[in-house]
Amino acid sequence: MPSRKEPDASANVPSFYGAELRYRREAAGLTLEQLLEGSYRSIAHLSQIERGERRMPIDLARYVDAKLKTDGFFERRCEDARKAKQSGHAEYFADVVEMEPSAESIEEWAPMLIPGLLQTKVYAETVIRTGSPWLRPAAVEKQVSARMERAALWEKECPPAVWVILHESMIRRPLLPPKQMADQLAHIIELITEAQGVLQILPEKTTAYPLMMGMIKLMTFPGAPPLAYTEGLHSGQLIDYPALVKDYRRSYDLLRAAALPPEASLTLLEVAAEDYRNGKHRI
């Protein structure tokens, strides 16, 4: 169970929301467990909401209002907290953005796109424009800026331990022109090296492997249970059910075994970056 930490209610809307929730709960004389009884939500989930780290789902807000007799206060404020947390990110991804800076470790399997935390600005802009060509330039710039801001966690004194598995096709079939692709691969190498992280490449010739159906992101925290995040087209799901998170963990561990060793993976990336830079790349 997370250690008690008083949220700074003045920091932002989610922190105010969380501080008010804790105040109302304690005024009613209820523990986290007592408030959640019958709600089918985890104590860790509510604790993160109280600390301003995670948004309140609308169904839980209605439940809390009924339990605390707060006359719809938390349901009405859900939209304010949602808008404050979104800030350039898809709504379904907002919780992940809020939780990344406090993660102890971040592990990702990327079968189709380089993970956002490792993207250059040019790569991010290309992904956003390609995926949502209807967006106006200002909206694209807002999303690109938000994605770049996430990378600030690499500047922390103790950044999360990172482990990334990339599919080789992202290297062999480039999304960007050669020079820009070389910069993107060099950027990955630099971040992984400086963060003392681990990078693995899953070879293209590997035809059967765990997690074939899509990406996965796993996060662990110093004082809270681990989480998994999966994403599809225009949707994503944050998973905190322990048994399911455990299954994703087992699949990720098996995928590690199918991928190239870290040293060989970095070498492959370095050679590919050099080939792109010298015009030697062949599809």
C-alpha positions as CSV (number, residue, x, y, z in Angstrom):
1,M,0.0,0.0,0.0
2,P,1.4,3.4,-0.9
3,S,3.0,5.5,1.9
4,R,0.9,8.5,3.0
5,K,1.9,11.7,1.2
6,E,0.0,14.9,1.6
7,P,-0.9,16.3,-1.9
8,D,-0.2,19.9,-2.7
9,A,-3.8,21.0,-3.5
10,S,-2.5,24.2,-5.1
11,A,-0.3,22.4,-7.7
12,N,-3.0,21.7,-10.3
13,V,-6.6,20.6,-10.7
14,P,-6.0,16.9,-10.2
15,S,-4.1,17.6,-7.0
16,F,-6.9,19.8,-5.7
17,Y,-9.4,17.1,-6.7
18,G,-7.5,14.5,-4.9
19,A,-6.9,16.6,-1.8
20,E,-10.6,17.3,-1.6
21,L,-11.5,13.6,-2.0
22,R,-9.1,12.7,0.9
23,Y,-10.6,15.5,3.1
24,R,-14.2,14.4,2.5
25,R,-13.3,10.7,3.0
26,E,-11.5,11.3,6.3
27,A,-14.2,13.7,7.5
28,A,-16.7,10.8,7.0
29,G,-14.4,8.6,9.1
30,L,-13.8,6.1,6.2
31,T,-10.6,4.3,5.2
32,L,-9.8,3.8,1.6
33,E,-10.9,0.2,1.9
34,Q,-14.2,1.2,3.5
35,L,-15.0,3.9,0.9
36,L,-14.3,1.4,-2.0
37,E,-16.3,-1.5,-0.5
38,G,-18.6,-2.7,-3.3
39,S,-17.1,-0.5,-6.0
40,Y,-14.8,-3.1,-7.6
41,R,-11.9,-0.7,-7.6
42,S,-8.5,-1.2,-6.0
43,I,-7.1,0.7,-3.0
44,A,-4.0,1.6,-5.0
45,H,-6.2,3.2,-7.7
46,L,-8.1,5.5,-5.2
47,S,-4.8,6.3,-3.4
48,Q,-3.3,7.5,-6.7
49,I,-6.4,9.7,-7.3
50,E,-6.1,11.2,-3.8
51,R,-2.4,12.1,-4.6
52,G,-3.4,13.7,-7.9
53,E,-1.6,11.1,-9.9
54,R,-4.6,9.5,-11.6
55,R,-8.0,10.7,-12.8
56,M,-11.3,9.7,-11.3
57,P,-13.4,7.5,-13.7
58,I,-16.9,9.0,-14.0
59,D,-18.5,5.8,-12.6
60,L,-16.3,5.9,-9.5
61,A,-17.1,9.6,-9.0
62,R,-20.8,8.9,-8.9
63,Y,-20.2,6.0,-6.5
64,V,-18.1,8.3,-4.2
65,D,-20.7,11.0,-4.3
66,A,-23.3,8.6,-3.2
67,K,-21.2,7.1,-0.5
68,L,-20.0,10.4,0.9
69,K,-23.3,12.3,0.2
70,T,-21.4,15.0,-1.6
71,D,-24.4,16.0,-3.9
72,G,-22.6,15.3,-7.2
73,F,-19.5,17.3,-6.4
74,F,-17.0,14.7,-7.7
75,E,-19.0,13.9,-10.8
76,R,-19.2,17.6,-11.7
77,R,-15.4,18.1,-11.2
78,C,-14.4,15.0,-13.2
79,E,-14.5,17.0,-16.4
80,D,-12.2,19.7,-14.9
81,A,-9.7,17.1,-13.8
82,R,-9.8,15.3,-17.2
83,K,-9.1,18.5,-19.1
84,A,-6.3,19.5,-16.8
85,K,-4.6,16.1,-17.2
86,Q,-5.1,15.8,-21.0
87,S,-2.9,18.7,-22.1
88,G,-2.1,17.5,-25.6
89,H,-2.4,13.8,-25.0
90,A,-5.3,11.5,-25.8
91,E,-7.7,11.1,-22.9
92,Y,-7.1,7.4,-22.6
93,F,-3.3,8.0,-22.3
94,A,-3.6,10.8,-19.7
95,D,-3.1,8.5,-16.7
96,V,0.1,7.0,-18.2
97,V,1.6,10.5,-18.7
98,E,0.9,11.4,-15.1
99,M,2.4,8.2,-13.7
100,E,5.6,7.9,-15.8
101,P,7.6,10.4,-13.8
102,S,7.0,8.4,-10.5
103,A,7.7,5.0,-12.1
104,E,10.6,3.0,-10.8
105,S,10.8,1.0,-14.0
106,I,9.3,1.3,-17.5
107,E,9.4,-1.6,-19.9
108,E,8.0,-1.5,-23.4
109,W,7.4,-3.8,-26.4
110,A,7.1,-1.7,-29.6
111,P,6.1,-3.8,-32.6
112,M,5.1,-1.0,-35.0
113,L,6.3,2.4,-33.7
114,I,9.2,3.7,-31.7
115,P,7.9,4.4,-28.2
116,G,7.0,8.1,-27.5
117,L,9.7,8.5,-24.8
118,L,12.3,7.6,-27.4
119,Q,11.0,9.7,-30.3
120,T,12.7,12.7,-31.9
121,K,10.5,15.7,-32.6
122,V,10.5,14.9,-36.4
123,Y,9.5,11.3,-35.8
124,A,6.7,12.3,-33.4
125,E,5.3,14.9,-35.8
126,T,5.3,12.3,-38.7
127,V,3.5,9.8,-36.6
128,I,0.9,12.3,-35.5
129,R,0.3,13.8,-38.9
130,T,0.1,10.3,-40.5
131,G,-2.3,8.9,-37.9
132,S,-4.5,12.0,-37.7
133,P,-4.2,13.9,-41.1
134,W,-7.4,15.9,-40.2
135,L,-5.7,17.7,-37.4
136,R,-4.9,21.4,-37.8
137,P,-1.3,22.5,-37.5
138,A,-1.8,24.0,-34.0
139,A,-3.3,20.7,-32.8
140,V,-0.4,18.8,-34.2
141,E,2.1,21.1,-32.6
142,K,0.3,20.8,-29.2
143,Q,0.5,17.0,-29.4
144,V,4.2,17.0,-30.5
145,S,5.1,19.4,-27.7
146,A,3.3,17.3,-25.1
147,R,5.1,14.2,-26.3
148,M,8.5,15.9,-26.1
149,E,7.7,17.2,-22.6
150,R,7.4,13.6,-21.5
151,A,11.1,13.0,-22.2
152,A,11.9,15.4,-19.3
153,L,11.9,12.3,-17.0
154,W,15.3,11.3,-18.5
155,E,16.7,14.5,-17.0
156,K,15.8,13.4,-13.4
157,E,18.6,12.6,-11.0
158,C,17.2,9.0,-10.8
159,P,15.3,8.3,-14.0
160,P,13.2,5.1,-14.2
161,A,15.0,1.9,-15.2
162,V,14.1,1.4,-18.8
163,W,13.9,-1.8,-20.9
164,V,12.7,-1.6,-24.5
165,I,12.1,-4.3,-27.1
166,L,11.8,-3.0,-30.7
167,H,10.7,-5.0,-33.8
168,E,13.5,-5.0,-36.4
169,S,11.0,-3.9,-39.1
170,M,11.0,-0.3,-37.7
171,I,14.7,-0.1,-38.5
172,R,14.6,-1.8,-41.9
173,R,11.5,0.0,-43.1
174,P,12.1,3.6,-42.1
175,L,9.3,6.1,-41.4
176,L,11.6,9.0,-42.1
177,P,14.1,10.1,-44.8
178,P,17.6,8.5,-44.3
179,K,19.3,11.5,-42.5
180,Q,16.3,11.9,-40.2
181,M,16.1,8.2,-39.6
182,A,19.8,8.1,-38.7
183,D,19.1,10.9,-36.2
184,Q,16.2,8.9,-34.7
185,L,18.3,5.8,-34.2
186,A,21.2,7.7,-32.8
187,H,18.7,9.4,-30.4
188,I,17.6,6.0,-29.1
189,I,21.2,4.8,-28.6
190,E,22.0,8.0,-26.7
191,L,19.0,7.8,-24.4
192,I,19.4,4.1,-23.7
193,T,23.1,4.4,-23.0
194,E,22.9,7.5,-20.8
195,A,20.0,6.0,-18.8
196,Q,21.9,2.7,-18.5
197,G,18.8,1.0,-19.9
198,V,18.4,-2.1,-21.9
199,L,17.5,-2.3,-25.6
200,Q,16.7,-5.5,-27.5
201,I,15.7,-6.0,-31.1
202,L,13.3,-8.8,-32.2
203,P,14.5,-10.1,-35.5
204,E,12.2,-9.8,-38.5
205,K,12.7,-13.5,-39.3
206,T,11.1,-14.4,-35.9
207,T,7.6,-15.5,-37.1
208,A,6.1,-16.7,-33.8
209,Y,6.6,-14.9,-30.5
210,P,4.7,-13.7,-27.4
211,L,2.7,-10.5,-27.6
212,M,2.2,-10.9,-31.3
213,M,-1.1,-9.0,-31.1
214,G,0.3,-5.6,-30.1
215,M,2.3,-3.3,-27.9
216,I,2.6,-3.4,-24.1
217,K,4.0,-1.0,-21.5
218,L,4.7,-2.2,-18.0
219,M,5.4,0.2,-15.1
220,T,6.5,-0.5,-11.5
221,F,6.4,2.0,-8.6
222,P,8.2,2.3,-5.3
223,G,5.0,2.2,-3.2
224,A,2.2,1.0,-5.4
225,P,1.3,-2.1,-7.4
226,P,2.6,-2.5,-11.0
227,L,0.5,-1.6,-14.0
228,A,0.2,-2.6,-17.6
229,Y,-0.9,-0.4,-20.5
230,T,-2.0,-1.6,-24.0
231,E,-3.1,0.5,-26.9
232,G,-4.9,0.1,-30.2
233,L,-6.2,2.5,-32.9
234,H,-7.6,5.6,-31.1
235,S,-8.0,3.7,-27.8
236,G,-5.9,2.4,-24.9
237,Q,-6.4,0.6,-21.6
238,L,-4.6,0.9,-18.3
239,I,-4.6,-2.4,-16.4
240,D,-4.2,-2.8,-12.7
241,Y,-5.8,-6.2,-12.1
242,P,-2.9,-8.1,-10.5
243,A,-3.5,-11.4,-12.2
244,L,-3.7,-9.8,-15.6
245,V,-0.6,-7.7,-15.0
246,K,1.2,-10.8,-14.0
247,D,0.2,-12.5,-17.3
248,Y,1.5,-9.6,-19.3
249,R,4.8,-9.7,-17.3
250,R,5.2,-13.4,-18.1
251,S,4.6,-12.7,-21.8
252,Y,7.1,-9.8,-21.8
253,D,9.7,-12.0,-20.1
254,L,9.3,-14.7,-22.8
255,L,9.6,-12.0,-25.5
256,R,13.0,-10.9,-24.0
257,A,14.2,-14.5,-24.5
258,A,13.1,-14.4,-28.2
259,A,14.9,-11.1,-28.9
260,L,18.6,-10.4,-29.7
261,P,21.0,-9.9,-26.8
262,P,21.3,-6.2,-25.7
263,E,24.9,-5.8,-27.0
264,A,24.0,-7.2,-30.4
265,S,20.9,-5.1,-30.5
266,L,22.8,-1.9,-29.9
267,T,25.4,-2.8,-32.5
268,L,22.6,-3.5,-35.1
269,L,21.1,0.0,-34.3
270,E,24.5,1.7,-34.6
271,V,25.2,0.0,-38.0
272,A,21.8,0.9,-39.3
273,A,22.2,4.5,-38.2
274,E,25.6,4.7,-39.9
275,D,24.2,3.2,-43.1
276,Y,21.3,5.7,-43.2
277,R,23.7,8.6,-42.7
278,N,26.0,7.3,-45.5
279,G,23.2,6.5,-48.0
280,K,24.0,2.7,-47.8
281,H,20.6,1.5,-46.5
282,R,18.8,-1.0,-48.6
283,I,15.2,-2.0,-48.0
